[in-house]
Amino acid sequence: MEQNLFLDFKNVEIKQQNNIILNEVNLKINQGEFVYFVGKTGSGKSSLLKAIYGDVGTVAYTHLRAHETRGNL
C-alpha cells in the first residue's frame, strides 16, 4: 500500500532544548487512517504530534517520508 502512504517515520529522534523526548520512533500512517496516541502524562504524545506537523524543536531522522511536509524537518 505504498501509494496510500501518508507518513513514514523510521528511527526518528525528537528533541526539545537538547533533551531527547522520543528516540527510535517508527511509524507508518496511510491516507484515510485514524490514529490514536495514548499513554501516560509526559510520555511524548504531544511531542510526536508536534513533530508530525512541524512545530517541535529538533527532529533527527534516518528516513522520513510524508505526503506533505511543512516546517523545518
N, C-alpha and C positions, 0 to 999 in steps of 0.2 A: 504494500500500500504506500510506497514511496511517493506516488503522485498526490496523495492526500495528506502528506506530512506538513504540519503547521509549524512545529517546533521540535528541535532535536538537540539536546544538551548531552555532551559526553565529557566526563571528567572536569566539570565546571567548578571553579572555586570562587566564592563570593566573600569579599572583604569590605569592612566598613572601618575607617580610621585605623588601618593597619591590624585589625583584628579579623581573623578568619571566622566568618559566620557559618558558612557551609563549605564542605570540601567533598570532592569526588561526586558531584551531582550528575546523575544520568537520568534523562527524562525525555520521552517522546510523546508528543501530543499530535493527533491527527485533526484535520479540519472537521469541525462539527462536533467534536467530543466535548463532553462536560467533565471537568476535572475538579476534584475537591482536595484541598490540602488540610489535613487535620493533624493535631499534635498539641503538646503542652505549650504553655506560655514560654516564649523565649527559645523555641526550637528552630526558628528560622523561616516560618511560613511567610511572613510579610517580606522578609529579605528576598526570598525566592521569587515572589510575585514582583517585587521592585526590579529584580534582575531581568525578569521576562519583559517588563515594559520599559526598561532602560532608566530607572530612577534610583540607582544604587551606586555607591562609591566606586568600587573596582570589581570587575568581573574578569577572571583569568580563565582561559579555556584552551583545550587542545582541539576541540571540534564543536562548532556551533552552526546550526542551520536554522533559519527562521524564514517564514513566509514573507514577513515584512519586519525589518529591523529599524527601530527608532532609537535615538540617543547614541551614546558613545559606548559601544560594547567592545 
